[in-house]
Amino acid sequence: MTDRADVVVVGAGVIGLAIARHLAAAGRDVMILESADTIGTGISSRNSEVIHAGIYYPTGSLKARLCVRGRELLYRYCAERAVPHGRIGKLIVATAENQRERLGALAVAATANGVTDIREVDAAQAHALEPEITAVAGLLSPSTGIVDTAALMRSLLADALDAGADIAYRSTVTGARPGTGGLIVDVDGAGTLACGLMINAAGLGAWDVARAVVGLAPHAVPHRHLAKGNYFRLAAGPAPCSRLVYPLPVDGGLGVHLTLDLAGQARFGPDVQWLDAGGSGSLDYTVDPERARDFAAAVGRYWPAVAGRELVADYAGIRPKISGPGAPAADFLISGPADHGVAGVINLFGIESPGLTSSLAIAELICARPDLGPSRSGPVLIWARPPGHDGSR
């Protein structure tokens, strides 16, 4: 535990760790508070581990800009730090003639977003690229890849700690209020600490943290929608493809796609299962094996041979969305003092896909904000422990 900090980062998922690393490298005194026993147990460890190119998002949106920027930063970082990854490419497929127009619109959007290597392919070319895949047309995205998310987060944490940051586990933020020279942050089981700035990157828990900030305008906390994404994998046998294969997007997601891990094993997902947006402590990550039938039907549209292969339940993730069923996909929301009225608080909401790809770019954006103030400007850290607290972290 350090004796000073001017910035508290709430949440040790890939976004929080990227922000902490960037701030610490810039000379800030950083404390990371994580409610779980280790890093990245939520959204960051329950996704497709895909490095996205920047195809799907409205031009000019944060998602579009940060995905394209983040993709290049992430590939560079992984190469420099020997984080396992692969730029293996992706094929987006139209499986019916009436999908061609939507596929073309994706190509136009990708080009507008700065994805310069996207290429349209016809049925014969798609078959030549991936012989087991059935499509009437496709888009080839060479810039799409995969990454070992756990290794990435370990590397980001090591960088942050090497630069002087500290981390406390089992440290749930239960409140924050303005204090002399900054904020007083309440931490369950550990008392209070003072800081100049709190960055709320708590993922699914970001809403709970934000609502616990005294004086924060209620309208600055968006409604939370939860979309569960289930994954299945092949029970045995080789993967059918050497690239990722995606159908066209669906309401709430990118469709049940075929992804590969770094060992070359195939998995399928996520689907979209809308949940009650209740408390994050009661979330159910169980995958219902009966959903395998629906998965096989979805996958069979572009890989007919799945009918002869067994799919088994793998894992599930839950996406924090700020737009619900039937609504256009919302952008990332990064909310500062000008938005909610509390100096020294920055909230991040709706950091779903492409959050992993965008992580280093989000950190870059956050750390360039003028409301962060100058380096090392915060007050002395005050960590008031209740009697008998063991200090474990």
C-alpha positions in Angstrom: 0.0 0.0 0.0 1.4 3.4 -1.0 1.0 6.4 1.3 0.0 8.8 -1.5 -2.4 8.7 -4.4 -4.0 11.4 -6.4 -6.1 9.0 -8.6 -8.3 6.1 -7.6 -9.3 3.7 -10.5 -12.3 1.6 -9.6 -12.2 -1.7 -11.3 -9.3 -4.0 -12.4 -10.8 -5.2 -15.7 -8.9 -4.5 -18.9 -10.3 -0.9 -19.1 -9.3 0.0 -15.5 -5.9 -1.6 -15.8 -5.2 0.2 -19.1 -6.2 3.5 -17.5 -4.1 2.8 -14.4 -1.1 1.9 -16.5 -1.3 5.0 -18.6 -1.7 7.3 -15.6 1.0 5.7 -13.6 3.4 5.8 -16.6 2.6 9.6 -16.8 3.8 10.0 -13.2 0.5 9.9 -11.3 0.0 8.3 -7.9 -2.6 5.6 -8.7 -4.5 3.2 -6.5 -6.6 0.5 -8.2 -9.6 -0.8 -6.2 -11.0 -4.1 -7.2 -14.0 -5.7 -5.5 -13.1 -9.3 -6.5 -10.1 -11.5 -5.4 -8.2 -10.9 -8.6 -8.2 -8.9 -11.8 -10.6 -9.2 -14.7 -13.2 -11.6 -13.4 -16.2 -9.9 -15.1 -16.7 -8.7 -18.6 -13.0 -8.8 -19.4 -12.7 -12.6 -19.0 -16.1 -13.5 -20.5 -16.0 -12.4 -24.1 -14.8 -13.6 -27.5 -11.2 -12.3 -27.1 -11.4 -10.7 -30.5 -9.4 -7.7 -31.7 -12.0 -5.9 -33.8 -11.1 -3.9 -36.9 -13.7 -1.2 -36.5 -16.4 -2.2 -39.0 -19.8 -2.1 -37.2 -19.9 1.3 -35.5 -21.4 4.6 -36.7 -18.7 6.8 -38.2 -17.5 9.4 -35.8 -18.7 7.6 -32.7 -16.5 6.8 -29.8 -16.8 3.1 -30.6 -15.6 3.7 -34.2 -12.7 6.0 -33.4 -11.5 4.2 -30.3 -11.8 0.8 -31.9 -9.6 1.8 -34.9 -7.1 3.6 -32.7 -7.2 0.9 -30.1 -6.7 -1.9 -32.6 -3.3 -0.5 -33.7 -2.2 0.3 -30.1 -3.2 -3.2 -29.0 -1.3 -5.0 -31.8 1.7 -2.9 -31.1 1.5 -3.5 -27.3 1.1 -7.2 -27.7 4.1 -7.5 -30.0 6.2 -5.4 -27.7 5.2 -7.3 -24.5 5.0 -10.8 -26.1 1.3 -11.0 -25.2 0.0 -14.0 -27.2 -2.2 -12.9 -30.1 -2.8 -13.5 -33.7 -3.9 -11.3 -36.6 -5.8 -14.2 -38.2 -8.6 -12.2 -40.1 -12.3 -12.5 -40.2 -14.9 -13.4 -42.9 -18.3 -11.7 -42.5 -20.8 -13.7 -44.6 -24.2 -13.1 -46.3 -26.0 -16.4 -46.4 -29.0 -15.2 -48.5 -29.4 -12.9 -51.5 -31.5 -10.5 -49.4 -28.5 -9.8 -47.1 -26.3 -8.4 -49.9 -27.4 -4.9 -49.3 -26.6 -5.0 -45.6 -23.2 -6.5 -46.3 -22.5 -3.7 -48.7 -23.5 -1.1 -46.1 -21.0 -2.7 -43.7 -18.2 -2.3 -46.2 -19.1 1.4 -46.7 -19.2 2.0 -42.9 -15.9 0.2 -42.4 -14.1 2.3 -45.0 -15.6 5.5 -43.6 -14.3 4.4 -40.1 -10.7 4.1 -41.5 -10.7 0.3 -42.0 -8.6 0.5 -45.1 -8.0 -3.2 -45.8 -11.6 -4.4 -45.9 -12.3 -6.4 -49.1 -15.6 -7.7 -50.7 -15.6 -11.3 -51.9 -18.0 -13.3 -53.9 -19.3 -16.8 -53.2 -16.4 -18.5 -55.0 -13.8 -16.4 -53.2 -15.4 -17.0 -49.9 -15.4 -20.7 -50.5 -11.8 -20.6 -51.5 -10.9 -18.8 -48.3 -13.0 -21.1 -46.1 -14.1 -24.2 -48.0 -16.5 -25.4 -45.3 -18.4 -22.1 -45.2 -21.5 -21.4 -47.2 -22.1 -17.8 -48.4 -23.4 -15.9 -51.3 -20.9 -13.1 -50.6 -18.6 -11.9 -47.9 -16.3 -9.2 -46.4 -12.8 -10.2 -45.6 -11.2 -8.2 -42.7 -7.5 -9.0 -42.4 -7.1 -6.6 -39.5 -9.3 -8.7 -37.1 -7.5 -10.9 -34.7 -7.6 -12.7 -31.3 -5.7 -12.1 -28.1 -5.1 -13.9 -24.8 -7.1 -11.5 -22.6 -5.8 -13.0 -19.3 -2.2 -12.5 -20.4 -3.0 -9.0 -21.6 -4.4 -8.0 -18.2 -1.5 -9.5 -16.4 0.9 -7.4 -18.5 -1.1 -4.2 -18.0 -1.1 -4.8 -14.3 2.6 -5.5 -14.2 3.2 -2.3 -16.1 1.1 -0.2 -13.8 2.7 -1.7 -10.7 6.2 -1.2 -12.1 5.3 2.5 -12.7 4.3 2.9 -9.0 0.6 2.1 -9.0 -0.8 -0.1 -6.2 -3.9 -2.4 -6.1 -6.2 -3.5 -3.4 -8.4 -6.5 -3.9 -11.7 -7.3 -2.1 -12.2 -3.5 -1.9 -15.7 -2.5 -3.0 -16.4 1.2 -3.3 -19.7 2.0 -1.5 -19.7 5.7 -1.7 -17.8 8.9 -2.5 -18.3 12.5 -1.5 -16.5 15.8 -1.9 -13.9 16.5 0.7 -11.2 19.1 1.3 -9.1 19.2 -1.8 -10.7 16.3 -3.5 -12.9 13.2 -2.7 -13.4 10.9 0.2 -14.1 7.4 -1.0 -15.7 4.8 1.2 -14.4 1.3 0.8 -16.3 -1.6 2.3 -14.3 -3.2 5.1 -11.4 -0.9 4.8 -12.7 2.6 5.9 -12.1 5.6 3.8 -9.5 7.1 1.5 -8.9 10.5 0.1 -8.0 11.2 -3.6 -8.1 14.0 -6.1 -9.8 12.0 -8.8 -11.9 8.8 -9.0 -12.3 7.0 -12.3 -15.2 4.6 -12.2 -14.3 1.7 -14.6 -16.2 -0.9 -12.7 -17.9 -2.5 -15.7 -21.2 -4.0 -14.6 -20.8 -2.4 -11.2 -20.2 1.1 -12.6 -23.9 2.0 -12.0 -23.7 1.1 -8.3 -20.5 3.1 -7.8 -22.0 6.1 -9.7 -25.2 6.1 -7.7 -23.3 6.1 -4.5 -21.5 9.4 -5.3 -23.0 12.2 -3.2 -24.2 15.0 -5.4 -24.0 13.2 -8.7 -27.0 14.2 -10.9 -29.4 11.3 -11.3 -29.9 12.0 -15.0 -26.2 11.4 -15.6 -26.6 7.7 -14.7 -28.2 6.0 -17.8 -30.5 3.1 -17.5 -28.7 -0.2 -17.5 -29.7 -3.1 -19.8 -28.0 -6.5 -19.5 -27.5 -8.8 -22.4 -26.2 -12.3 -21.5 -24.1 -13.9 -24.2 -23.8 -17.7 -24.1 -21.0 -19.6 -25.8 -20.7 -23.2 -27.0 -17.7 -25.2 -28.3 -17.1 -28.2 -30.4 -17.1 -31.4 -28.2 -14.3 -32.9 -30.3 -12.5 -32.6 -33.6 -10.8 -29.8 -35.5 -12.1 -26.3 -36.2 -13.7 -25.9 -39.6 -11.9 -22.6 -40.4 -8.6 -20.8 -40.1 -10.3 -17.4 -39.7 -13.1 -16.0 -37.6 -16.5 -16.3 -39.3 -19.3 -13.8 -38.5 -22.9 -13.6 -39.8 -24.5 -10.2 -40.2 -25.3 -8.4 -36.9 -28.5 -9.0 -35.0 -30.4 -6.9 -32.5 -28.2 -6.5 -29.5 -25.1 -8.2 -30.9 -23.0 -9.3 -33.8 -24.7 -12.7 -34.3 -23.6 -16.2 -33.2 -20.1 -16.3 -34.8 -17.4 -18.8 -35.0 -14.3 -17.8 -33.2 -11.0 -19.5 -32.5 -8.7 -19.5 -29.5 -5.0 -19.3 -29.8 -4.8 -23.1 -29.7 -7.0 -23.2 -32.8 -10.1 -24.6 -31.0 -13.5 -23.4 -32.3 -16.2 -21.9 -30.1 -19.5 -20.2 -31.1 -21.3 -17.2 -29.6 -22.4 -15.1 -28.1 -26.1 -15.1 -28.6 -28.3 -12.3 -27.0 -30.4 -13.2 -24.0 -31.8 -10.0 -22.4 -31.9 -10.1 -18.6 -33.6 -8.1 -15.9 -31.1 -5.3 -15.1 -31.2 -5.9 -11.4 -28.3 -6.0 -9.0 -25.0 -7.1 -10.4 -24.4 -9.4 -7.4 -27.2 -11.8 -8.5 -26.0 -12.5 -12.1 -26.3 -16.0 -13.4 -23.5 -17.1 -15.8 -24.9 -20.7 -16.2 -25.2 -21.8 -19.8 -28.3 -23.8 -20.5 -27.3 -26.9 -22.6 -30.7 -26.8 -24.3 -29.7 -23.7 -26.1 -27.4 -25.9 -28.2 -30.3 -26.5 -30.7 -30.6 -22.8 -31.4 -26.9 -22.4 -31.7 -26.7 -25.3 -34.2 -29.5 -23.7 -36.2 -27.8 -20.3 -36.3 -24.3 -21.7 -37.1 -25.8 -24.0 -39.7 -26.7 -21.1 -41.9 -23.1 -20.5 -42.7 -21.5 -23.9 -41.7 -23.9 -26.6 -42.6 -21.6 -29.4 -41.4 -22.3 -28.3 -37.8 -25.3 -30.7 -38.0 -22.9 -33.6 -37.7 -20.9 -32.2 -34.8 -21.7 -32.0 -31.1 -21.9 -28.6 -29.4 -21.3 -28.4 -25.6 -21.9 -25.5 -23.2 -18.8 -23.5 -22.6 -19.2 -20.2 -20.7 -21.3 -17.0 -20.7 -20.7 -13.3 -20.3 -23.0 -10.3 -19.6 -22.7 -7.1 -21.5 -23.6 -3.8 -19.8 -25.7 -1.9 -22.4 -27.2 1.6 -22.3 -29.7 0.7 -25.1 -32.3 -2.0 -24.8 -34.0 -4.5 -27.1 -35.0 -3.0 -30.5 -33.1 0.2 -29.9 -30.1 1.3 -31.9 -26.8 0.3 -30.3 -25.6 3.0 -28.0 -22.1 4.5 -28.0 -19.7 4.3 -25.1 -20.6 6.9 -22.4 -17.7 8.7 -20.6 -19.2 11.1 -18.1 -17.2 13.8 -16.3 -17.9 16.7 -13.9 -19.5 18.9 -16.7 -22.1 16.1 -17.2 -22.9 15.2 -13.6 -21.8 18.0 -11.4 -19.3 16.4 -9.1 -15.7 17.5 -9.4 -13.1 14.8 -9.6 -15.4 11.9 -10.8 -15.3 10.3 -14.2 -17.8 7.5 -14.9 -17.5 5.0 -17.8 -20.8 3.3 -18.8 -21.7 0.8 -21.5 -18.2 -0.3 -22.2 -19.1 -3.4 -24.0 -17.7 -4.6 -27.4 -15.4 -3.3 -28.8 -14.2 -2.4 -25.3 -11.4 -4.9 -25.2 -10.0 -3.7 -28.6 -10.4 -0.1 -27.5 -8.9 -0.4 -24.0 -5.6 1.3 -24.7 -7.3 4.0 -26.7 -9.9 4.6 -24.0 -7.0 5.0 -21.5 -5.3 7.4 -23.9 -8.5 9.4 -24.2 -9.2 9.5 -20.4 -5.7 10.5 -19.6 -5.8 13.4 -22.0 -8.9 15.0 -20.4 -8.3 18.5 -19.0 -10.3 17.7 -15.9 -7.7 15.2 -14.8 -5.5 18.2 -13.7 -1.7 18.2 -13.5 0.4 15.3 -12.4 0.7 14.5 -8.7 -1.7 17.2 -7.7 -3.9 15.1 -5.3 -3.9 15.0 -1.6 -2.2 12.5 0.7 -3.9 9.1 0.7 -5.8 8.4 3.9 -6.6 4.7 4.5 -8.5 4.5 7.8 -8.9 0.8 8.7 -11.5 -0.3 11.2 -10.0 -2.1 14.3 -9.1 -5.7 13.5 -9.1 -5.3 9.7 -6.4 -7.7 8.4 -5.4 -5.5 5.4 -5.5 -8.5 3.0 -5.8 -7.5 -0.6 
